[in-house]
Amino acid sequence: MCGRASVEDEIWLTAREAAELTGVSVVTVYSWVNRGHLKVGGLDHRGQRLFRHLDVARAEKATRAKAKRLLALASPSSVTSEQSLPIR
């Protein structure tokens, strides 16, 4: 992972670097783009998409927070005692 710095000293990452940094797959990074969680900031000299480090962190935080909400909804502790009673 060798992020690139621009004139403004922002750190730019390729999809592979962003995936390595966040512990997800490259497919997940592109999924964030398709869902609007992450914007492509530009292209490198090889035509690879570049993402701002801060934008990658925000996308990761947003999607992980959503995943935690979904897990909380599906957990057994979210089922009330009335819902767990057998129907007769």
Stockholm file with secondary structure:
# STOCKHOLM 1.0

chainA/1-88         MCGRASVEDEIWLTAREAAELTGVSVVTVYSWVNRGHLKVGGLDHRGQRLFRHLDVARAEKATRAKAKRLLALASPSSVTSEQSLPIR
#=GR chainA/1-88 SS CCCEECTTCCEEECHHHHHHHHTSCHHHHHHHHHTTSSCCCEECTTSCEEEEHHHHHHHHHHHHHHHHHHHHHHSGGGSCHHHHSCCC
#=GC SS_cons        CCCEECTTCCEEECHHHHHHHHTSCHHHHHHHHHTTSSCCCEECTTSCEEEEHHHHHHHHHHHHHHHHHHHHHHSGGGSCHHHHSCCC
//
